Amino acid sequence: MSMSYFDDIQESAKFIREKFPQLPDLAIVLGTGMGALEGRLKPIREISYRLIPSFVPTTVESHVGKMVLASWAGREVLLLSGRLHYYEGYSLQEVTFPIRVLAALGIRNIWFTNASGSVNPAFGAGDLVFIEDHINFHPENPLRGIYDARLGPRFPDMSQVYDREWLEKASGVCSELEMPFRSGVYFGLQGPSLETAAEYRMIRTLGGDIVGMSTVPEVIVAQQSGMRIMAASVVSNHVHGYAPAEKTTLESVLAVISQSSAKLFDVYEKMLGII
């Protein structure tokens, strides 16, 4: 991480401020297949990642790659519609750069979404799971490199990352909406190959409930930046006995997310009025 990294962050933040003179206090990162959320919003303005200085473009078809300022349930939010992944060939500094910029813009609250596979027999395809903790199995850490104190502490505490008060509120909202509240540990791998049966068994043995290829590096940076964090996952496939009878494909994942993401949007929408 070079010392010019901080200057790149400031340049991007300045560019965005000029496009969005007033910024909200909440950002939401949309995961695989979550772009349908935009149908619930009243857009105000959007910018392609390709136009923002030092942002790199998304390369996964299900991630559009744009920043959207919008009104949702009477409250303004800033969306990162489409995220970056380590498996795309980017460094973790590039993957987490948008989170750095959000912090530089003064945004202190962030909600993450993602799609995941389940290794917990209690969680099935289509279930909504709130992340209460994570296990980082990426091959590197986004904080690795020359230390710049302006970005936050060198050794951020990770013992309580996901906001407990928000998790309690999410539980209450799920009860109001008459849906089960599920929470668990997210296991972050680099991908893009899916896990073997032996790897699924390992993940479960090590304490993971759901597994995916994103979110963890972004959360580490958000935590270092002093942001308040909530994250939720829609389970796209359930690994029955760690040897799935049907093959998992991007098409099958997107189909499940399309059918089930409304539950997540319902919870987040209701939470906007109580946080």
C-alpha positions as a Markdown table, in Angstrom:
| # | Residue | x | y | z |
|---|---|---|---|---|
| 1 | Met | 0.0 | 0.0 | 0.0 |
| 2 | Ser | 1.8 | 3.1 | -1.2 |
| 3 | Met | 1.6 | 6.5 | 0.4 |
| 4 | Ser | -0.1 | 7.8 | -2.7 |
| 5 | Tyr | -3.0 | 5.5 | -1.9 |
| 6 | Phe | -4.3 | 8.1 | 0.5 |
| 7 | Asp | -4.1 | 10.8 | -2.1 |
| 8 | Asp | -6.0 | 8.6 | -4.6 |
| 9 | Ile | -8.8 | 8.2 | -2.0 |
| 10 | Gln | -9.0 | 11.9 | -1.5 |
| 11 | Glu | -9.2 | 12.5 | -5.2 |
| 12 | Ser | -12.0 | 10.1 | -5.6 |
| 13 | Ala | -13.9 | 11.5 | -2.7 |
| 14 | Lys | -13.5 | 15.1 | -4.1 |
| 15 | Phe | -14.9 | 13.9 | -7.4 |
| 16 | Ile | -17.9 | 12.3 | -5.8 |
| 17 | Arg | -18.6 | 15.3 | -3.6 |
| 18 | Glu | -18.8 | 17.5 | -6.7 |
| 19 | Lys | -21.4 | 15.1 | -8.2 |
| 20 | Phe | -23.3 | 14.5 | -5.0 |
| 21 | Pro | -23.2 | 17.8 | -3.0 |
| 22 | Gln | -25.2 | 16.3 | -0.1 |
| 23 | Leu | -24.3 | 12.8 | 1.0 |
| 24 | Pro | -26.3 | 10.6 | 3.3 |
| 25 | Asp | -25.0 | 8.9 | 6.5 |
| 26 | Leu | -25.7 | 5.4 | 5.3 |
| 27 | Ala | -24.2 | 3.3 | 2.4 |
| 28 | Ile | -25.3 | -0.1 | 1.2 |
| 29 | Val | -23.2 | -2.5 | -0.7 |
| 30 | Leu | -25.2 | -4.7 | -3.1 |
| 31 | Gly | -24.0 | -8.3 | -3.7 |
| 32 | Thr | -24.6 | -10.8 | -6.4 |
| 33 | Gly | -28.1 | -10.5 | -7.9 |
| 34 | Met | -29.1 | -7.7 | -5.5 |
| 35 | Gly | -29.5 | -5.0 | -8.2 |
| 36 | Ala | -33.3 | -5.5 | -8.0 |
| 37 | Leu | -33.3 | -3.3 | -4.9 |
| 38 | Glu | -33.1 | -0.3 | -7.3 |
| 39 | Gly | -36.7 | -1.0 | -8.2 |
| 40 | Arg | -37.7 | 0.1 | -4.7 |
| 41 | Leu | -35.7 | 3.3 | -4.8 |
| 42 | Lys | -36.2 | 6.8 | -6.2 |
| 43 | Pro | -32.9 | 7.5 | -7.9 |
| 44 | Ile | -31.4 | 10.9 | -7.5 |
| 45 | Arg | -28.1 | 10.5 | -9.4 |
| 46 | Glu | -25.6 | 7.8 | -10.3 |
| 47 | Ile | -22.0 | 7.5 | -11.4 |
| 48 | Ser | -20.3 | 4.6 | -13.2 |
| 49 | Tyr | -17.2 | 3.2 | -11.4 |
| 50 | Arg | -15.5 | 3.8 | -14.7 |
| 51 | Leu | -15.8 | 7.5 | -14.3 |
| 52 | Ile | -14.6 | 7.8 | -10.7 |
| 53 | Pro | -10.8 | 8.4 | -10.4 |
| 54 | Ser | -8.9 | 5.3 | -9.2 |
| 55 | Phe | -12.0 | 3.0 | -9.2 |
| 56 | Val | -11.5 | -0.1 | -11.2 |
| 57 | Pro | -14.4 | -1.6 | -13.2 |
| 58 | Thr | -16.4 | -4.6 | -12.1 |
| 59 | Thr | -15.9 | -7.6 | -14.4 |
| 60 | Val | -18.7 | -9.9 | -13.2 |
| 61 | Glu | -21.9 | -9.8 | -15.2 |
| 62 | Ser | -24.1 | -9.8 | -12.1 |
| 63 | His | -22.3 | -6.7 | -10.6 |
| 64 | Val | -23.2 | -3.5 | -12.6 |
| 65 | Gly | -20.5 | -1.3 | -11.1 |
| 66 | Lys | -22.0 | 2.1 | -10.2 |
| 67 | Met | -22.6 | 4.4 | -7.3 |
| 68 | Val | -26.2 | 5.5 | -6.8 |
| 69 | Leu | -27.6 | 8.2 | -4.6 |
| 70 | Ala | -31.2 | 7.4 | -4.0 |
| 71 | Ser | -34.2 | 7.9 | -1.7 |
| 72 | Trp | -35.5 | 4.8 | 0.0 |
| 73 | Ala | -38.5 | 4.8 | 2.3 |
| 74 | Gly | -38.1 | 8.6 | 2.7 |
| 75 | Arg | -34.4 | 8.4 | 3.5 |
| 76 | Glu | -31.4 | 9.0 | 1.3 |
| 77 | Val | -28.9 | 6.2 | 0.9 |
| 78 | Leu | -25.7 | 5.7 | -1.2 |
| 79 | Leu | -25.6 | 2.4 | -3.0 |
| 80 | Leu | -22.5 | 0.6 | -4.3 |
| 81 | Ser | -24.4 | -1.4 | -6.9 |
| 82 | Gly | -22.0 | -4.1 | -7.7 |
| 83 | Arg | -18.8 | -5.0 | -5.8 |
| 84 | Leu | -15.3 | -6.0 | -6.7 |
| 85 | His | -13.7 | -9.4 | -5.8 |
| 86 | Tyr | -10.2 | -10.7 | -5.2 |
| 87 | Tyr | -10.8 | -13.5 | -7.8 |
| 88 | Glu | -11.2 | -10.9 | -10.5 |
| 89 | Gly | -7.5 | -10.3 | -10.4 |
| 90 | Tyr | -7.5 | -7.1 | -8.3 |
| 91 | Ser | -5.5 | -6.6 | -5.2 |
| 92 | Leu | -7.4 | -6.3 | -1.9 |
| 93 | Gln | -6.5 | -2.6 | -1.8 |
| 94 | Glu | -8.3 | -2.2 | -5.1 |
| 95 | Val | -11.2 | -4.4 | -4.0 |
| 96 | Thr | -11.7 | -2.3 | -0.8 |
| 97 | Phe | -10.9 | 1.1 | -2.4 |
| 98 | Pro | -14.7 | 2.1 | -2.6 |
| 99 | Ile | -15.0 | 1.5 | 1.2 |
| 100 | Arg | -12.0 | 3.7 | 1.8 |
| 101 | Val | -13.7 | 6.4 | -0.3 |
| 102 | Leu | -17.0 | 6.1 | 1.6 |
| 103 | Ala | -15.1 | 6.6 | 4.8 |
| 104 | Ala | -13.3 | 9.7 | 3.3 |
| 105 | Leu | -16.8 | 11.0 | 2.4 |
| 106 | Gly | -17.7 | 10.9 | 6.1 |
| 107 | Ile | -20.1 | 8.0 | 5.8 |
| 108 | Arg | -20.1 | 6.2 | 9.1 |
| 109 | Asn | -22.8 | 3.6 | 8.7 |
| 110 | Ile | -22.6 | 0.7 | 6.2 |
| 111 | Trp | -24.8 | -2.3 | 5.3 |
| 112 | Phe | -23.5 | -5.2 | 3.3 |
| 113 | Thr | -25.4 | -7.8 | 1.3 |
| 114 | Asn | -24.1 | -11.0 | -0.3 |
| 115 | Ala | -25.1 | -14.4 | -1.6 |
| 116 | Ser | -23.7 | -17.4 | 0.1 |
| 117 | Gly | -23.6 | -21.2 | 0.3 |
| 118 | Ser | -24.7 | -22.9 | 3.5 |
| 119 | Val | -22.8 | -25.6 | 5.3 |
| 120 | Asn | -25.2 | -25.4 | 8.3 |
| 121 | Pro | -28.0 | -28.0 | 8.1 |
| 122 | Ala | -30.4 | -25.4 | 9.6 |
| 123 | Phe | -29.9 | -23.0 | 6.7 |
| 124 | Gly | -31.4 | -23.7 | 3.3 |
| 125 | Ala | -31.5 | -22.1 | -0.1 |
| 126 | Gly | -33.5 | -18.9 | 0.0 |
| 127 | Asp | -32.9 | -18.3 | 3.7 |
| 128 | Leu | -31.9 | -14.9 | 5.0 |
| 129 | Val | -28.9 | -15.0 | 7.4 |
| 130 | Phe | -27.5 | -12.0 | 9.3 |
| 131 | Ile | -23.8 | -12.2 | 9.8 |
| 132 | Glu | -22.7 | -12.1 | 13.5 |
| 133 | Asp | -19.0 | -12.9 | 12.9 |
| 134 | His | -16.7 | -14.0 | 10.1 |
| 135 | Ile | -13.6 | -16.1 | 9.4 |
| 136 | Asn | -11.1 | -14.7 | 7.0 |
| 137 | Phe | -9.6 | -17.3 | 4.7 |
| 138 | His | -8.5 | -14.9 | 1.9 |
| 139 | Pro | -4.8 | -15.3 | 1.1 |
| 140 | Glu | -4.0 | -11.8 | 2.2 |
| 141 | Asn | -5.3 | -8.9 | 4.3 |
| 142 | Pro | -6.4 | -5.6 | 2.8 |
| 143 | Leu | -4.5 | -3.8 | 5.5 |
| 144 | Arg | -1.2 | -5.4 | 4.5 |
| 145 | Gly | 1.5 | -2.9 | 3.4 |
| 146 | Ile | 3.1 | 0.3 | 4.4 |
| 147 | Tyr | 1.1 | 1.8 | 7.3 |
| 148 | Asp | -0.6 | 5.1 | 6.9 |
| 149 | Ala | -2.1 | 6.3 | 10.2 |
| 150 | Arg | -4.6 | 8.5 | 8.3 |
| 151 | Leu | -6.5 | 5.4 | 7.3 |
| 152 | Gly | -7.0 | 4.1 | 10.8 |
| 153 | Pro | -5.3 | 2.0 | 13.4 |
| 154 | Arg | -2.6 | -0.4 | 12.3 |
| 155 | Phe | -4.1 | -3.3 | 14.3 |
| 156 | Pro | -7.9 | -2.7 | 14.4 |
| 157 | Asp | -9.8 | -4.8 | 17.0 |
| 158 | Met | -12.0 | -7.4 | 15.3 |
| 159 | Ser | -13.6 | -9.0 | 18.3 |
| 160 | Gln | -16.9 | -7.3 | 17.8 |
| 161 | Val | -17.3 | -6.1 | 14.2 |
| 162 | Tyr | -21.0 | -6.6 | 13.4 |
| 163 | Asp | -23.1 | -4.1 | 15.4 |
| 164 | Arg | -25.0 | -5.9 | 18.2 |
| 165 | Glu | -27.7 | -3.3 | 18.5 |
| 166 | Trp | -28.5 | -3.5 | 14.8 |
| 167 | Leu | -28.6 | -7.3 | 15.0 |
| 168 | Glu | -31.1 | -7.0 | 17.8 |
| 169 | Lys | -33.2 | -4.5 | 15.7 |
| 170 | Ala | -33.0 | -6.9 | 12.7 |
| 171 | Ser | -34.3 | -9.7 | 14.9 |
| 172 | Gly | -37.2 | -7.5 | 16.0 |
| 173 | Val | -38.0 | -6.5 | 12.5 |
| 174 | Cys | -38.0 | -10.2 | 11.3 |
| 175 | Ser | -40.5 | -10.9 | 14.1 |
| 176 | Glu | -42.7 | -8.1 | 13.0 |
| 177 | Leu | -42.6 | -9.4 | 9.4 |
| 178 | Glu | -43.3 | -12.9 | 10.7 |
| 179 | Met | -40.1 | -14.4 | 9.3 |
| 180 | Pro | -37.5 | -16.3 | 11.2 |
| 181 | Phe | -34.4 | -14.5 | 12.3 |
| 182 | Arg | -31.2 | -16.4 | 11.5 |
| 183 | Ser | -27.7 | -15.4 | 12.3 |
| 184 | Gly | -24.3 | -17.1 | 11.7 |
| 185 | Val | -20.7 | -17.0 | 10.9 |
| 186 | Tyr | -19.6 | -16.1 | 7.4 |
| 187 | Phe | -16.5 | -17.9 | 6.0 |
| 188 | Gly | -14.7 | -15.9 | 3.4 |
| 189 | Leu | -12.7 | -17.6 | 0.7 |
| 190 | Gln | -11.1 | -16.1 | -2.4 |
| 191 | Gly | -12.9 | -18.2 | -5.1 |
| 192 | Pro | -13.8 | -18.2 | -7.9 |
| 193 | Ser | -14.0 | -22.1 | -7.9 |
| 194 | Leu | -16.6 | -23.4 | -5.6 |
| 195 | Glu | -15.7 | -25.6 | -2.6 |
| 196 | Thr | -15.1 | -29.3 | -2.6 |
| 197 | Ala | -17.0 | -31.6 | -0.3 |
| 198 | Ala | -13.9 | -31.9 | 1.9 |
| 199 | Glu | -13.7 | -28.1 | 2.0 |
| 200 | Tyr | -17.3 | -27.8 | 3.1 |
| 201 | Arg | -16.6 | -30.2 | 5.9 |
| 202 | Met | -13.6 | -28.2 | 6.9 |
| 203 | Ile | -15.6 | -24.9 | 6.9 |
| 204 | Arg | -18.2 | -26.5 | 9.1 |
| 205 | Thr | -15.6 | -28.0 | 11.5 |
| 206 | Leu | -13.9 | -24.6 | 11.8 |
| 207 | Gly | -17.2 | -22.9 | 12.8 |
| 208 | Gly | -18.6 | -21.5 | 9.6 |
| 209 | Asp | -22.3 | -21.5 | 8.8 |
| 210 | Ile | -22.2 | -19.9 | 5.4 |
| 211 | Val | -19.5 | -19.4 | 2.8 |
| 212 | Gly | -18.8 | -16.8 | 0.1 |
| 213 | Met | -16.1 | -14.9 | -1.8 |
| 214 | Ser | -16.7 | -11.3 | -0.7 |
| 215 | Thr | -17.6 | -9.0 | 2.2 |
| 216 | Val | -14.8 | -9.9 | 4.6 |
| 217 | Pro | -12.1 | -7.7 | 3.1 |
| 218 | Glu | -14.6 | -4.8 | 2.9 |
| 219 | Val | -15.7 | -5.3 | 6.4 |
| 220 | Ile | -12.1 | -5.3 | 7.7 |
| 221 | Val | -11.5 | -1.9 | 6.0 |
| 222 | Ala | -14.8 | -0.6 | 7.3 |
| 223 | Gln | -13.9 | -1.6 | 10.8 |
| 224 | Gln | -10.5 | 0.1 | 10.5 |
| 225 | Ser | -12.2 | 3.2 | 9.3 |
| 226 | Gly | -14.5 | 3.3 | 12.3 |
| 227 | Met | -17.7 | 2.5 | 10.5 |
| 228 | Arg | -20.8 | 0.9 | 12.0 |
| 229 | Ile | -21.4 | -2.4 | 10.2 |
| 230 | Met | -24.3 | -4.7 | 9.5 |
| 231 | Ala | -24.2 | -7.5 | 6.9 |
| 232 | Ala | -26.8 | -10.0 | 5.7 |
| 233 | Ser | -26.6 | -12.9 | 3.3 |
| 234 | Val | -29.2 | -14.7 | 1.1 |
| 235 | Val | -28.4 | -18.4 | 1.0 |
| 236 | Ser | -28.2 | -19.4 | -2.7 |
| 237 | Asn | -27.5 | -23.1 | -2.2 |
| 238 | His | -27.6 | -25.6 | 0.6 |
| 239 | Val | -24.9 | -28.3 | 0.7 |
| 240 | His | -26.9 | -31.3 | 1.7 |
| 241 | Gly | -24.5 | -33.7 | 3.4 |
| 242 | Tyr | -21.6 | -31.8 | 1.8 |
| 243 | Ala | -22.2 | -33.6 | -1.5 |
| 244 | Pro | -24.9 | -31.6 | -3.4 |
| 245 | Ala | -27.1 | -33.7 | -5.7 |
| 246 | Glu | -27.3 | -30.7 | -8.1 |
| 247 | Lys | -24.4 | -28.7 | -9.5 |
| 248 | Thr | -24.3 | -25.0 | -8.4 |
| 249 | Thr | -24.1 | -22.5 | -11.3 |
| 250 | Leu | -24.2 | -18.8 | -11.5 |
| 251 | Glu | -27.6 | -19.2 | -13.1 |
| 252 | Ser | -28.9 | -21.2 | -10.2 |
| 253 | Val | -27.5 | -18.7 | -7.7 |
| 254 | Leu | -29.1 | -15.8 | -9.5 |
| 255 | Ala | -32.4 | -17.6 | -9.7 |
| 256 | Val | -32.5 | -18.2 | -5.9 |
| 257 | Ile | -31.5 | -14.6 | -5.2 |
| 258 | Ser | -34.1 | -13.2 | -7.5 |
| 259 | Gln | -36.8 | -15.2 | -5.7 |
| 260 | Ser | -35.6 | -14.5 | -2.2 |
| 261 | Ser | -33.8 | -11.2 | -2.0 |
| 262 | Ala | -37.1 | -9.4 | -1.3 |
| 263 | Lys | -37.0 | -10.7 | 2.2 |
| 264 | Leu | -33.7 | -8.9 | 2.8 |
| 265 | Phe | -35.0 | -5.7 | 1.2 |
| 266 | Asp | -38.1 | -5.9 | 3.4 |
| 267 | Val | -36.0 | -6.1 | 6.6 |
| 268 | Tyr | -33.6 | -3.3 | 5.5 |
| 269 | Glu | -36.5 | -1.1 | 4.4 |
| 270 | Lys | -38.2 | -1.4 | 7.8 |
| 271 | Met | -34.9 | -0.8 | 9.6 |
| 272 | Leu | -34.4 | 2.5 | 7.8 |
| 273 | Gly | -37.2 | 3.9 | 9.9 |
| 274 | Ile | -35.8 | 2.8 | 13.3 |
| 275 | Ile | -32.0 | 3.4 | 13.2 |
